[in-house]
Amino acid sequence: MAHTIQIADHGIAFAADPSRSVLDNALAAGYEIPYSCRSGICGSCRGKVIAGDVRGGSGVGVLGDDERREGHVLLCQAQACSDLTLAVRDIEKRNPDATRSIKAKVHKLTQAAPDVTIVHLRFPAGTKVRFKAGQYLHARLEDGTVRHYSMANPPQQNDGVELHIRHVAGGRFTAHLAGEMQVGHTLDVTLPFGDFTVRDATGKPMILLASGTGFAPVKAMVEDAIKRKATRPMTLYWGARKAPDVYLADLPAKWAQKHSWFTFVPVLSEGDGVPGHRTGFVHQAVLDDHASLAGHEVYACGSPAMIQAARQAFVDERGLPRDAFFCDAFVPAVMPDEVFTPA
C-alpha cells in the first residue's frame, strides 16, 4: 500500500512505496533532497519526522541522541510505514536532464602512488556535463559491477573527468584497472550525484578534511575556488599512513604558496619525524589547532571511521554545529534508479 509523504513548509507531497527509502521515493517523484553516500554513513540526508511512522534510518553513530529523540532520521535508510510529514534541510525539483550517462574514453593513466591510479576520461566530442565541485559519478564495468568515484577536476573542466582510484586487493574494478584498462578504452559513467558541495553563502572559514583518495573532491573544490578567484579561508588537513600516500603533496603545497587564504597540513599516522608533516590521526590535528570550531564549516571525505570520529569530536568537543559538517564517506556504491543509456 502506497503512502503519502508531505514536506513541511514547501507545499510538496508525493506517493511513497513503503519498500523503498524516503530518499529513493523523493528521487522517483522528481524531487532532490540533500544526500551523498546513500548508505547511512555521511548523514547528508538527515530529516525530521513531524508526523507518521518510519522503519529504519535511526542513524546510530551519525545522529546524536538528542536528534533521534526529536525525530530525526536518515532519509536514505528510513522507509514509510504510514503517511508522513517531514521537515528537511532543503528540497528542490529535480532536473531530469541533470544526470547523464556517457561512454567516456580513457585519455590518460597516471600511477600517482603504488596503490593509486589517476584516470583521465574524455567525453565524446561536443559533450559537456554540468556538475558541482565535490560531486561523484557511477562507473560501470561490462559485468555490471558499479563503483562510485568523486570527480577531482573543477566544474569548469566539464568535457571529461579525473578520477583518483585506490587499488583494493581482490576488487573487480582494481583488477580491471590493472589488467585491462588502457588508453583508448571506454568506460560507462553516469553523473553527477551527491550533495557534498561547498555552501558559498555562509562565507565561513572552511576546514577540508581528507584521508587517502578523499583528496579527490577536495582538489575539485580548491581548484574551483581558484578559478572563481574566491578568497574564502580554507585549511586542508590530508591524512595518510606514510608520506608517499599523500600522493599529490606538491599540488596543495603550491596552492599554499600562491594563495594566502589556503593552508595545507599533511598528517601521517605512521610517519613520525617526516619533515613538514604532522603525526597522528588527521582529525586530531584539527582538534589540536582549534579550541573552537563554532564559526567554521567542515568538509570531510574519506573512510567512514575517520568521518564518524571527526563528526563526533568536532561537534561534542569543539562546538561545531551539526549542520556545518558536510561529508562524503567512501563506501560501496548504491545503484541509482536510472538505467544506463549512453549518450
C-alpha positions, -999 to +999 in steps of 0.1 A: +000+000+000+015+033-011+016+062+015+018+099+010+049+119+021+044+157+027+073+181+031+065+207+057+068+244+047+073+235+010+038+225-002+053+193-017+037+159-015+044+126-033+035+089-031+058+066-013+064+029-019+070+015+017+096-010+003+118+019-008+136+046+012+122+080+016+151+094-004+145+070-033+108+078-033+116+115-035+140+110-064+115+088-082+089+116-078+112+141-093+125+158-061+160+160-047+168+161-010+204+166+001+223+133+000+257+118-007+267+082+002+231+067+003+245+041+028+236+058+061+272+069+068+276+105+058+244+120+074+237+144+045+201+132+041+191+140+077+154+149+081+128+151+109+096+131+112+069+155+123+040+131+119+038+094+110+060+064+114+091+051+097+111+019+097+149+022+099+171+053+095+179+057+132+215+068+122+233+053+152+268+068+152+257+095+128+228+113+146+231+124+181+209+110+209+190+143+211+184+143+174+169+108+174+147+117+204+135+148+184+125+125+155+155+130+131+162+101+108+184+093+078+162+095+048+183+072+026+176+044+051+141+053+065+110+037+049+075+050+053+052+028+075+023+053+072+015+087+057+044+110+067+051+147+073+088+155+072+110+185+077+141+186+055+170+209+052+163+215+015+143+201-014+141+211-050+126+199-082+149+175-099+160+183-134+155+151-153+183+162-177+208+169-150+221+133-148+236+119-179+250+085-189+280+086-212+306+063-228+338+081-218+372+073-233+403+067-212+426+096-222+455+092-197+465+069-168+490+081-142+504+060-114+504+086-086+514+061-059+520+024-057+483+019-049+467+049-066+460+055-102+447+088-117+424+081-146+416+109-170+384+103-190+372+123-220+336+126-231+326+123-268+334+154-289+310+182-281+297+166-249+299+186-217+282+178-184+274+203-157+284+193-122+295+209-089+329+205-073+326+177-048+301+155-066+307+120-078+299+096-107+290+060-111+313+038-133+301+005-147+321-024-159+308-048-186+299-074-160+276-048-143+299-040-114+293-004-102+316+018-082+313+055-075+342+079-076+345+116-068+354+138-097+387+155-089+386+182-117+368+215-112+334+220-129+350+245-154+367+215-170+335+197-180+344+179-212+358+150-191+366+138-156+396+130-134+393+101-110+416+090-082+413+053-078+429+033-050+438-003-057+418-026-035+430-062-031+405-085-048+384-056-061+368-061-095+375-025-106+410-027-094+415-059-114+401-042-145+422-012-140+454-032-135+448-059-161+426-045-189+421-007-189+443+011-213+443+045-230+416+045-257+393+021-239+358+032-230+340+033-196+303+037-190+297+065-165+266+083-151+269+117-134+266+138-113+254+126-079+257+138-044+254+169-022+290+171-010+294+207-024+306+240-009+280+262+006+292+296-006+266+318+010+280+314+045+315+327+039+327+309+070+363+296+071+365+260+058+383+230+072+389+205+044+395+170+059+407+142+036+420+107+041+437+089+013+419+094-021+393+115-002+416+143-016+399+140-050+367+160-043+387+184-021+410+191-051+380+199-072+367+223-045+400+242-042+406+244-079+371+257-084+377+284-058+410+294-075+393+296-109+365+318-094+391+340-077+375+332-043+393+342-011+374+323+015+398+308+041+405+271+036+427+248+056+433+213+041+443+185+065+452+155+044+458+123+064+475+091+053+497+063+067+530+073+052+544+102+032+541+085-003+503+080+004+499+118+002+503+112-035+499+147-048+515+166-019+533+191-042+500+204-056+484+217-023+519+229-013+519+251-044+484+263-037+495+274-002+525+293-017+503+312-042+472+319-022+472+334+013+437+321+020+448+285+017+468+264+042+480+228+038+486+204+067+497+169+058+492+144+086+508+109+088+496+081+112+529+062+107+553+089+097+569+101+129+597+125+122+589+132+085+598+169+079+569+192+072+543+165+083+523+162+115+519+128+132+487+111+144+451+109+133+441+136+108+410+147+128+432+150+159+454+176+141+423+197+136+414+194+173+449+204+183+448+235+161+413+248+170+399+254+205+366+261+189+350+253+155+318+271+162+324+296+134+337+271+108+324+247+082+340+213+078+341+193+046+353+158+052+359+130+027+374+095+032+369+065+053+337+061+073+358+056+105+376+089+100+343+108+092+325+094+122+354+102+146+357+137+132+320+145+133+316+133+169+347+151+182+342+184+163+305+186+174+309+174+210+343+188+219+347+219+197+312+232+193+308+227+155+271+230+146+259+196+132+246+213+101+281+227+094+296+193+090+295+181+053+309+148+042+312+120+017+321+086+030+339+062+007+315+032+008+305+007-019+282+023-045+245+020-044+229+017-078+208+047-088+173+041-103+183+052-137+190+026-164+223+033-183+216+046-217+249+061-232+248+094-249 
